[in-house]
Amino acid sequence: MIKFLNPSYIFYLTGKILNFIKIFVIPIIIIGVIFSLFISPKDYIQGDAVRIMYVHVPSAWISLSCFALISFLCVINFIFKIKSISLIYKSLAPIGLTFNFIAIFTGSLWGEPTWGTWWAWDARLTSMLILIFFYIIFILSYKFITNPERSSKICTLISVLGLINLVIIKYSVNWWPTLHQPSSINLAGETTVHFSMLIPLGIMLFGFLLYTALIFLMKYRIETIRVKKKSLKKL
Amino acid sequence: MLNIKTKNRLSIFIAISALSIIIIIFILKTLEDNVLYFYSPTDVEESNKMVFGDTIKVGGMVKNGSIKTNENEIKFIITDYKNEIIVSYKGTVPALFAEGKGVVAEGSLQDKKFFLAKRILAKHDENYMPPEIKESLEKNAK
């Protein structure tokens, strides 16, 4: 058991997992793209514009779940003072921000041909934009606050506020009238996306998740090396 | 079980989260009118503070069989199945604009039943399906 908590063993293990994931990421995303661009059918009303959804929806999900995970880890770190957790949330933030950007960009591309506008200040779109700012402030705060004690406090505060924003994002389409449509895929309720369109969505989600894991592990290893270098300098 | 410092941090955390939730709820309550992206015809009907001539957005469903196109003008009815507003618009409409579909019109109220739109946005619903499925659904409905 002790072996698994040893940082150098974790470093070795993440390297192995990284090499394993590396093989699969690009082929799976290519299969996903082939499915979403050529094999899956057109939508009955949007036509080919529906294909943007296969990138938009998985990236939005990933950006939301990354932030939820970050907030959870921040709170655990704040209450129980487990230092190694800060490495994990620091490495999760950049990839979450990237997918948040992708979600807003592709959403904008989709909005032009369907809604007739690139951007609307409705509750869902605005709260998604606010999430980008939360990500940026979060990244800046751990980059520029060098005192680990203070950094952990401020990161927790930002992530708690961001967590409330996540709830607003999730329910914005139900609480207020918005231009953005309500969610089509519900784990508890009815899913209103046809099965032939769920296949490319699932493959793309899987590919993006692997990509997220890849970037996360790379960042994690860099952060570990950085910490080791710092402690070497102290000697 | 937990030591005192951990307990203190836990209570600080709970206090801060509760406080921020309350603050955010208050902010959203104050901003209520700005958070609403559009008014429904019923909102327009019931509200007393609507100023005719101000730019607002009205949204709902395009009533079936209500779209009438002239040479340079398009007229249709927005409904929320309780109240209706007649909308007049000059210009091009988005591709998804159709009868029985959601729409948001930006413009000004002339009176409680007549709306002069400057811009039309189509609202998409949460249904995604291939055209063949849609056809067979319609056949089955008949």
Interface residues (C-beta under 8 A of the other chain):
Chain A: P41 K42 D43 Y44 I45 Q46 G47 V50 M53 V75 F78 I79 F80 K81 P113 T114 W115 G116 T117 A120 W121 D122 A123 T156 L157 V160 L161 I164 I168 W176 P177 T178 L179 Q181 P182 S183 S184 T192 V193 H194 S196 M197
Chain B: T6 R9 L10 F13 I16 S17 S20 I21 I24 L28 V35 L36 Y37 F38 Y39 S40 G59 V93 P94 A95 L96 F97 A98 K101 V104 R119 I120 L121 A122 K123 H124 D125 E126 N127 Y128 M129 P130 P131 E132 I133 K134
